Amino acid sequence: MSTRLRACLLFLCYGRHMNKRIVSGPATKYVAEEFRAQKRRLNMSFQDLEKISGVGRTTVDRALQGETTLAFETFLLICRALDLDPTTLIREAESRMTS
């Protein structure tokens, strides 16, 4: 069996759960933790975050739970709404991946 075929099979078997792609690693979890912590510091509700960021409820919920990776634009919108520096957050997340 070729390496590519094996990778595809592994993704199909383990990379999906009830037709939902599961993509979460240490960087995604770190970003989610920082989003939640800043939301608490700002005493911001989910509704406030949705309204200020312009991002839908399901996406905001998944971002704060670290359930999936975010589109770059969505990441930037949530960072702006939470008054977080995206560059710093990316650097910190990257350091979690390499440590």
VMD Tcl script that draws the C-alpha trace (Angstrom):
set ca {
  {0.00 0.00 0.00}
  {1.42 3.39 -0.96}
  {2.19 6.02 1.68}
  {-0.35 8.40 0.16}
  {-3.11 5.80 0.22}
  {-2.26 4.90 3.82}
  {-2.43 8.58 4.82}
  {-5.82 8.95 3.12}
  {-7.18 5.89 4.87}
  {-5.91 7.04 8.26}
  {-7.59 10.42 7.74}
  {-10.87 8.81 6.75}
  {-10.77 6.44 9.73}
  {-9.46 8.74 12.42}
  {-9.78 12.28 11.07}
  {-13.56 12.33 10.97}
  {-16.17 11.91 13.64}
  {-19.79 11.77 12.56}
  {-18.90 13.51 9.27}
  {-17.16 16.34 11.12}
  {-13.47 16.95 10.58}
  {-11.53 16.90 13.84}
  {-8.55 19.22 13.64}
  {-7.13 20.16 16.99}
  {-3.63 20.18 18.30}
  {-1.57 22.02 20.91}
  {-1.55 25.32 19.00}
  {-5.32 25.27 18.47}
  {-5.91 24.41 22.13}
  {-3.58 27.21 23.26}
  {-5.37 29.81 21.10}
  {-8.74 28.63 22.43}
  {-7.49 28.94 26.03}
  {-6.24 32.47 25.36}
  {-9.53 33.45 23.68}
  {-11.51 32.17 26.68}
  {-9.19 33.85 29.20}
  {-9.38 37.22 27.42}
  {-13.17 36.94 27.07}
  {-13.35 36.44 30.85}
  {-10.95 39.34 31.54}
  {-13.11 41.61 29.41}
  {-16.29 40.24 31.01}
  {-17.62 39.71 27.50}
  {-20.62 37.53 26.70}
  {-20.82 35.18 23.71}
  {-23.36 37.54 22.17}
  {-20.98 40.49 22.60}
  {-18.15 38.55 20.99}
  {-20.36 37.51 18.08}
  {-21.60 41.04 17.52}
  {-18.21 42.75 17.81}
  {-16.32 40.18 15.73}
  {-19.03 39.57 13.14}
  {-18.38 35.84 13.47}
  {-21.30 33.42 13.81}
  {-22.20 31.71 17.08}
  {-21.18 28.19 16.02}
  {-17.78 29.37 14.82}
  {-17.19 31.42 17.98}
  {-18.15 28.44 20.13}
  {-15.83 26.10 18.23}
  {-13.00 28.65 18.38}
  {-13.33 29.01 22.15}
  {-13.50 25.24 22.62}
  {-10.52 24.56 20.36}
  {-12.54 22.05 18.37}
  {-11.30 23.08 14.94}
  {-8.77 25.28 13.25}
  {-9.95 28.69 12.14}
  {-9.81 30.45 8.82}
  {-7.17 33.15 9.09}
  {-9.71 35.97 8.64}
  {-11.86 34.51 11.42}
  {-8.82 34.28 13.70}
  {-8.04 37.94 13.03}
  {-11.64 39.06 13.61}
  {-11.80 37.29 16.97}
  {-8.39 38.64 17.98}
  {-9.53 42.17 17.13}
  {-12.79 41.76 19.04}
  {-10.89 40.48 22.09}
  {-8.16 43.12 21.76}
  {-5.46 40.45 21.36}
  {-2.31 40.83 19.27}
  {-2.52 38.06 16.65}
  {1.25 38.05 16.06}
  {2.01 37.42 19.73}
  {-0.69 34.77 19.92}
  {0.71 32.96 16.86}
  {4.25 33.04 18.26}
  {3.10 31.65 21.60}
  {1.02 28.96 19.90}
  {3.98 28.01 17.71}
  {6.22 27.69 20.75}
  {3.70 25.24 22.24}
  {4.05 23.09 19.15}
  {7.83 22.94 19.29}
  {8.24 22.43 23.04}
}
mol new
graphics top color blue
foreach p $ca { graphics top sphere $p radius 0.5 }
foreach p [lrange $ca 0 end-1] q [lrange $ca 1 end] { graphics top cylinder $p $q radius 0.2 }
display resetview
